[in-house]
Amino acid sequence: MDIKLRTSVSAEDMDIMERINTEAIPDNERTSLYDMRSTGADIIGIYADGEPVGFLAVRIFERICYLAYFAVRRDMRSSGIGGEALRQLIDSYSGYQVIAEHEAPDSAAPDSDIRRRRKRFYLRNGFHETGWYNYYDDTEFEIVCSDSAFDDMAFGRFVAHLETFISDKIPRPYRKDRP
């Protein structure tokens, strides 16, 4: 299977990706890809053999490439597409620290197995633990990045930048080992 990322996405493909967004991202966490794009996010299509099968929504600031949303069509998951898309994203933004978040593992959560699988997925595909977390929408998220040394100061500037144009509450990153 030939996996390619495309930064130029047709209106028809954007509609397909929006349907994948609706299918893959929980209601309380989802933002429309059209809304994301209107606030400066880049929507990158994931194509398998020329067909749109997913997307990455990224925000670029200084040397940060923040992966805000990432989804692959349900019937195409666990086929290697997502891992290849992440590797291509990291390669495309070499010189940038690619940062993502996933639901933090929590053995008490009803979806604890999925959370552990997502963490393993990111770690297996070029990301590193940072020791930093965010908490929003009643869920704790763990921050991972493509570099072994997380630039928390640059990420803090990125978060402050988001607050200048996003009306939702932007969570502040924290470490559990610090007061």
C-alpha positions, 0 to 999 in steps of 0.5 A: 500500500502506497501511503502519502501525505498531501498538504493540498486537499480538495474540497471533496477530500476535505468532506471525506476527512470531516466524516472521518473526524466525526467518526473518530474523534469523541464529540466532547474533543472534536472540532470541525476541520473547517474550523481548525483551518479557519484558525490557521491549522494545516489539514494534511490528508493521509492517502492510501493508493491515492484515496483519502483515508485520514488526516493530520491537523497541525499547528506550526509555531516557532519550531513547534509542529503541534499535532492537534488531531489525527485520525484514520478511517475505522476500516483502515486502522491497524494496517500500518497507515497511521504509523507511516503517516506519523513517520512521514510527518516527523520527516516532513517537519525535521528541525521542528519538535512534533508534539502530540497528546494522547489520553493518559493511561488510567487503569480506572478508566473504562477505556484503559486498554485503548489508552495504553495501546495509543501510548504504545502506538506513539512511542513505537512511531517516533515519539518520546515521553515528556513527563508533561500532561494537560487536563481538559474535557474531564480527561488527562492527556499525556504530552509526547514529542518527536525529540527525546528532550522536550522544549517545555518553554517553547511549548509554553509560548505555543500555548500562550499563542493559542490563547490569542485566537482560540476562545476555548479554555486552553489548558496549561501543561503540568508535570506530576513530579512538580508542585 
